[in-house]
Amino acid sequence: APATRAFRGAREPLERGSAALLTTRSGRGYHSLLEVAQGGEQLEHFHTYVPLRLAPAPNASSHDLPALPLHTDAGLLLALVPAMWVASPSDLPFSPSSPSDGFSVEGAAGELLTIEPESAPSSVVFVVGEGWGRWLEPALRGKLRAAPHSLAIPAGARGSRAWYGRMLLPPGDALMPSSKRDGGAPPTYSEWSAWANAQVSPASPRAAAAAPAAEAASAGGAGAPSP
């Protein structure tokens, strides 16, 4: 929470002034990033990825196995800590993940970026989601790019990859700026989120691409897949 507040505070200069960042059908306005954060739901994600125990193919590659392809999240912002590997529950407390824990972010030039190993134990990573551009960017002075990110399980990995993150969502009653659906009124975030979730199918290409590499067990709120 302190790291999220610090990140949000650093973005406050992007606010234009007294105009509301988001509005509602009742006429209520969210006038600051603080009000948006307080009005939106925050989803805590606890994910465990377990490498599948598959017999190696005759010409098996030694490269990392893709678990989640490059994707962007639907929320405003995702705060996450580097993952940790554990062989079994008896190995608690967790030890820091290896430098090749598989998480990467696609930079603006298309390069894949990773967390520096020496910084990983004390890092909190913030990843901007699609919600920032759809809901906040029209009312802000500058732009923040939604960051595609991916996960690959290191070849030969044993045990489970444990991960924690917190996703910040827009307020459920906030109207999407400059958007109309089917010629009608702009949708609220709750309406848009329900529509977006309905488009996601277990048989989607993303799910199919993730299946060969790892089995994922998750706890916490529902949301777009995150590493």
C-alpha positions as CSV (number, residue, x, y, z in Angstrom):
1,A,0.0,0.0,0.0
2,P,2.7,2.6,0.8
3,A,4.4,1.8,-2.6
4,T,1.1,2.2,-4.4
5,R,0.4,5.5,-2.7
6,A,3.9,6.7,-3.7
7,F,3.4,5.7,-7.3
8,R,-0.1,7.4,-7.4
9,G,1.4,10.6,-5.8
10,A,4.1,10.8,-8.4
11,R,1.4,10.7,-11.1
12,E,-0.7,13.6,-9.6
13,P,1.0,16.3,-11.7
14,L,-0.7,14.7,-14.7
15,E,-4.1,15.9,-13.3
16,R,-5.4,18.9,-15.3
17,G,-7.0,20.8,-12.4
18,S,-10.5,21.0,-10.9
19,A,-12.2,19.1,-13.7
20,A,-13.4,15.6,-12.8
21,L,-11.2,12.7,-14.1
22,L,-14.3,10.4,-14.2
23,T,-18.0,11.0,-14.0
24,T,-21.1,8.9,-13.2
25,R,-24.7,8.8,-14.4
26,S,-25.8,10.4,-11.1
27,G,-23.5,13.4,-11.8
28,R,-20.9,12.5,-9.2
29,G,-17.3,13.1,-10.2
30,Y,-14.0,11.6,-9.2
31,H,-11.7,14.6,-9.2
32,S,-8.3,13.1,-8.3
33,L,-6.3,9.9,-8.6
34,L,-6.8,9.5,-4.9
35,E,-10.6,9.5,-5.3
36,V,-10.4,7.1,-8.2
37,A,-8.2,4.8,-6.1
38,Q,-10.5,5.0,-3.1
39,G,-13.6,4.4,-5.3
40,G,-12.3,1.5,-7.3
41,E,-12.1,-2.1,-6.3
42,Q,-8.6,-3.5,-5.5
43,L,-8.1,-7.2,-6.3
44,E,-5.4,-9.2,-4.5
45,H,-3.9,-11.9,-6.6
46,F,-2.3,-15.0,-5.2
47,H,-1.0,-17.3,-8.0
48,T,0.9,-20.5,-7.9
49,Y,2.3,-21.9,-11.2
50,V,3.4,-25.6,-11.2
51,P,5.5,-26.8,-14.1
52,L,3.8,-29.8,-15.8
53,R,5.6,-33.1,-15.4
54,L,5.8,-34.1,-19.0
55,A,8.1,-36.7,-20.5
56,P,10.7,-34.8,-22.6
57,A,10.4,-35.0,-26.3
58,P,13.3,-36.5,-28.3
59,N,14.4,-33.1,-29.5
60,A,13.3,-31.1,-26.5
61,S,14.6,-27.6,-26.2
62,S,16.4,-26.3,-23.2
63,H,14.7,-22.9,-23.5
64,D,12.1,-21.5,-21.0
65,L,8.6,-22.7,-21.6
66,P,5.9,-20.1,-22.2
67,A,3.2,-20.0,-19.5
68,L,1.5,-16.7,-20.3
69,P,2.1,-15.0,-23.7
70,L,2.5,-11.2,-23.9
71,H,-0.7,-9.6,-22.7
72,T,-2.0,-6.4,-21.1
73,D,-4.3,-6.3,-18.0
74,A,-7.7,-4.7,-18.0
75,G,-7.2,-2.7,-14.8
76,L,-5.7,0.7,-14.2
77,L,-2.6,-0.5,-12.6
78,L,-1.0,-3.7,-11.3
79,A,1.5,-3.7,-8.4
80,L,3.5,-6.9,-8.0
81,V,6.4,-8.3,-6.2
82,P,9.0,-10.6,-7.8
83,A,7.9,-14.3,-7.6
84,M,9.4,-16.8,-5.3
85,W,10.0,-20.5,-5.9
86,V,9.3,-23.2,-3.3
87,A,9.6,-27.0,-3.6
88,S,6.9,-27.8,-1.1
89,P,4.9,-26.2,1.8
90,S,7.6,-27.5,4.2
91,D,10.1,-25.2,2.6
92,L,8.5,-22.1,4.0
93,P,9.6,-19.3,4.3
94,F,10.0,-18.7,0.6
95,S,13.4,-17.8,-0.7
96,P,13.8,-15.1,-3.4
97,S,13.2,-16.2,-7.0
98,S,16.1,-16.8,-9.3
99,P,17.2,-14.1,-11.8
100,S,15.5,-16.1,-14.6
101,D,12.1,-16.4,-12.9
102,G,10.5,-15.8,-16.3
103,F,8.7,-12.5,-15.8
104,S,9.3,-9.9,-18.5
105,V,7.8,-6.7,-19.8
106,E,7.9,-5.5,-23.4
107,G,9.5,-2.1,-23.8
108,A,8.3,0.6,-26.2
109,A,10.8,-0.6,-28.8
110,G,9.7,-4.2,-28.5
111,E,12.6,-5.3,-26.3
112,L,11.9,-7.7,-23.4
113,L,12.9,-6.2,-20.0
114,T,13.4,-8.1,-16.8
115,I,14.0,-7.2,-13.1
116,E,17.7,-6.8,-12.2
117,P,18.6,-9.7,-9.9
118,E,20.2,-7.4,-7.3
119,S,17.0,-5.3,-7.1
120,A,14.5,-8.2,-7.1
121,P,14.3,-8.9,-3.3
122,S,13.3,-5.3,-2.5
123,S,11.3,-4.4,-5.6
124,V,7.7,-3.5,-6.2
125,V,6.9,-3.4,-9.9
126,F,4.1,-1.3,-11.3
127,V,2.5,-2.3,-14.7
128,V,0.1,0.1,-16.3
129,G,-3.1,-1.6,-17.7
130,E,-5.5,-0.9,-20.5
131,G,-7.9,0.7,-18.0
132,W,-5.5,3.6,-17.6
133,G,-5.7,4.6,-21.2
134,R,-9.4,3.9,-21.6
135,W,-10.6,5.6,-18.4
136,L,-8.1,8.1,-17.1
137,E,-5.8,9.1,-20.0
138,P,-8.5,11.3,-21.7
139,A,-8.6,13.6,-18.6
140,L,-4.8,13.7,-17.9
141,R,-2.0,15.8,-19.2
142,G,0.2,13.0,-20.4
143,K,0.1,9.4,-21.5
144,L,1.2,6.2,-19.8
145,R,1.6,3.1,-22.0
146,A,-0.2,-0.1,-21.2
147,A,2.7,-2.5,-20.7
148,P,2.5,-6.0,-22.3
149,H,4.1,-8.6,-20.0
150,S,4.6,-12.3,-20.1
151,L,5.7,-15.3,-18.1
152,A,7.9,-18.2,-19.0
153,I,8.8,-21.1,-16.7
154,P,12.5,-21.8,-16.7
155,A,13.5,-25.0,-18.3
156,G,14.0,-27.8,-15.8
157,A,12.2,-25.8,-13.0
158,R,11.1,-27.8,-10.0
159,G,8.6,-26.9,-7.3
160,S,6.0,-24.0,-7.5
161,R,6.3,-20.4,-8.6
162,A,4.4,-18.3,-6.0
163,W,3.4,-14.7,-6.9
164,Y,1.5,-11.9,-5.3
165,G,0.1,-8.8,-6.9
166,R,-2.6,-6.1,-6.3
167,M,-4.7,-4.8,-9.2
168,L,-6.4,-1.4,-9.1
169,L,-9.7,-1.1,-11.0
170,P,-11.7,2.0,-12.0
171,P,-14.8,2.7,-9.9
172,G,-17.7,0.5,-10.9
173,D,-20.0,3.4,-11.6
174,A,-17.5,5.5,-13.6
175,L,-18.5,6.2,-17.2
176,M,-16.0,5.4,-20.0
177,P,-14.9,8.8,-21.4
178,S,-15.8,9.6,-25.0
179,S,-17.3,6.2,-25.7
180,K,-20.8,5.0,-26.7
181,R,-22.0,1.5,-27.0
182,D,-24.4,0.6,-29.8
183,G,-25.3,4.2,-30.3
184,G,-26.4,4.6,-26.6
185,A,-24.9,6.0,-23.5
186,P,-21.3,5.3,-22.5
187,P,-21.0,2.2,-20.4
188,T,-19.9,2.2,-16.7
189,Y,-16.8,0.3,-15.8
190,S,-18.9,-2.5,-14.3
191,E,-20.9,-2.9,-17.5
192,W,-17.8,-2.8,-19.7
193,S,-16.0,-5.3,-17.4
194,A,-18.9,-7.7,-17.6
195,W,-18.9,-7.4,-21.4
196,A,-15.1,-7.9,-21.6
197,N,-15.2,-11.0,-19.3
198,A,-17.9,-12.5,-21.5
199,Q,-15.5,-12.4,-24.4
200,V,-12.9,-14.6,-22.6
201,S,-13.3,-18.3,-23.3
202,P,-11.4,-21.2,-21.8
203,A,-10.8,-22.3,-25.4
204,S,-9.2,-19.0,-26.3
205,P,-5.7,-19.0,-28.1
206,R,-4.2,-17.5,-24.9
207,A,-5.4,-20.3,-22.7
208,A,-4.3,-22.9,-25.3
209,A,-0.9,-21.3,-25.5
210,A,-0.5,-21.4,-21.7
211,A,-1.6,-24.9,-21.2
212,P,1.6,-26.8,-22.3
213,A,3.9,-25.0,-19.9
214,A,2.3,-24.9,-16.5
215,E,-0.7,-25.5,-14.4
216,A,-1.9,-22.4,-12.5
217,A,-3.8,-22.4,-9.2
218,S,-5.1,-18.9,-8.1
219,A,-6.8,-17.3,-5.2
220,G,-8.3,-13.9,-4.8
221,G,-10.4,-11.7,-7.0
222,A,-11.2,-12.5,-10.6
223,G,-9.4,-10.6,-13.3
224,A,-7.3,-10.8,-16.4
225,P,-4.4,-13.3,-16.2
226,S,-1.3,-11.9,-14.5
227,P,2.1,-13.4,-13.9
